[in-house]
Amino acid sequence: MKKRSNTIRSLRILAIPALTLVFTLTAGVAFEEYNFIGVDGCKLCHRSAAKGNQFGKWEEARHSRAFETLAGEQAKKYGQERGISDPQTSDECLVCHVTGYEAAAERKARTYKAEDGVGCESCHGPGSAYKSITVMQDQGKSIENGMIVPTEETCVTCHNDRSPGFTGFNFEEMKAKIAHPNPQG
């Protein structure tokens, strides 16, 4: 029985990096093939109450202020502990606090702004190919055009113990906090 237990433990230990690699490779395809349009490119269709006001819900959430938090005293303290003089200019911080931070400038539309923090495309992937209403009306078509349906693995790329302020992450609880369904389907 002990041997089986050790085998299961070993498989679990191997499964986490393997799943992370699969997610990274899958997300990488979407992130490299498509361009970022920014929240201004999304809000055109996602701010009406009839469709669920996803933009308004994002605007009220902490993700919308992720870049701003890097200018706060707590971020400066964390930065100082890590030898970072300005968290708002640090690659180490911006990779999680700004959507598409690592993407080349030519992959960012004029509607994209780093100051928007963690926007729609941090979770759903760059929207250049799925942003049109004809594509967005069909989730399958949206996914074919780069839209990501976020999972726990999506979130833990940033919400993890590498973050200096990490205090744990309960996916189901956080998912409920930021839920923004479209009541029309």
N, C-alpha and C positions, 0 to 999 in steps of 0.2 A: 504493500500500500504506500509506503514511504517513497519508493521509486516512482510510482505513478504521480504522486504529489509533486515531486521534484520535476518530473517531465512537464506537468501542467504549468508549474511556476516558470520553467524555462521557456515554454511556448508563449506564455503571457509576456514575459520580458522581451522576447523577440517580436511579438505582435505589435507592440506600441511603436517601435521605430519603423516597422514595415508599413503600418497604417499611415504613419506620418509621411513616409516617403511616397506612398501612393497618393495621398492628398496633395502633397507638394507638387508632384509631377502632373497630376490632373489640373490643379489650380494654375500651375505654370503655363500649361497650354493656353488656357483662357487669358491669363494675364499677359502673355507674350503676343498672342494673335490679335487682340482687340485693343482699342484705345479707351482712355478714361475721359468721360464727359463731365464729371463733377456733379454735385448735387443740384446745381442750377439746370443742368440738362435733364435731371430726373424730376424735379419739382413741377415742371410744366404739366405733367399728367398725374402726379401723385400728391396733389395738395387738396383735391376736392373732398368734402365730407362724404359725398355719395360713394366715392371709391375707397374710403378709409383714411384719408388724410395722412398717408405714410410720411410725407415730408414734415408735417406739423409734429408728428410723434417723434421723428428723428430730431427735429429742432429743439424739442423739450428735453431730450435725453443727453446724457453725459458724452456720448460719442461725438455730438456736434461741437462740443467744447474741448475735445481732446488736445488740439493744438494749443489752445489758450492755457490749459492746465500746465503746460511746460514753462510758462512764464511765472507761475506761482511760487511761493516760498517753499512749499514742500518739494516741488520738482527741482528747485535750485539746490535744496539740501541734499536730495538724492544725487544730483549731478556732482556736487562738490565731493561727496563720498566716493564717487567713481572717477574723479578727475575731469569732469565735464564742466567747462565754465559757463556754457549757455545751452541748456537743454533744447531750446527752440532752433538751434542750428546743429545739433548733434545727430549724426546718422543713427547712432544707437537708440535714440529716443524717437526720432521722426519716423522710423520704419513702422512703428505701431501707432503713432499719434497722427499720421497723415496718410490718407488713402493714396495708394499708388506711388508712394514716395520714391521708390527705387526705379520707377519707369522713366525712360528717356523723355525729355521735353517734347519731342515730336509726337509722342504718344498721348499727349494731354491736350484736349480741346480748349478753345478759348473760354469755355464755361467752367473749366476746372480751376479750383483755387486751393492751394495747400492749407490756407487758413480755415477751410471748412472742416478740418480735423478728420475724424473717421466717418466718412460718408457712406452712402448706399453701396458704392462699388468696392469698399473694403470687404463687405460680406457677400455681395452678389456678383462680383467680378466686373471688369470694365464693360461699360454699356454701349459702346459704339455700334455694335451689330444687333443688339436686342432692344434698343430704345424705341424703335418705331412701334406705333400702336398696332399695326397688323401683326407684328411678331409678338408683342407683349400679350395679345389676346389668347395666345396658345402657349402654355407653359413648356410643352415639349419643344416647340419652335424656339422659344426663348433660350432654353438650355442648349439646343443645337447651335445657337448664336452666341454662346459664351456666358449666359447667366448661370450663376451658381446658386443652388439651394443650400444655404449655410447649414452646417452640422456642428456638433461639438468640436470636431477637429478644426473647423474654420476658426472658431473663437479662440481655441487654446494656442493658436500660433502667436497670439499676443497676451492673452490672459493666462499667464503661466509664471512659474517661480523665477524666471529670468528678469521679471519686472520688479524693480525695487519696492514697490508698494503692494505687492501681491499678498493677499490674505486668504487665498482660496478661491475656487470658482465652481459654482453650482450651475451647470448648464441649464437645467430645466427652470430653475428660479430666474436666472438672467434672461432666458428666452421669453419667459412670460412678461418680464419687465419691459422688454423692447418690442413685444409683439405688435405687428402692424399689418394685419390681414386686409385683403380687399373683399368687402362684403358682397361684391358683385361676382365673385368667383375667382 
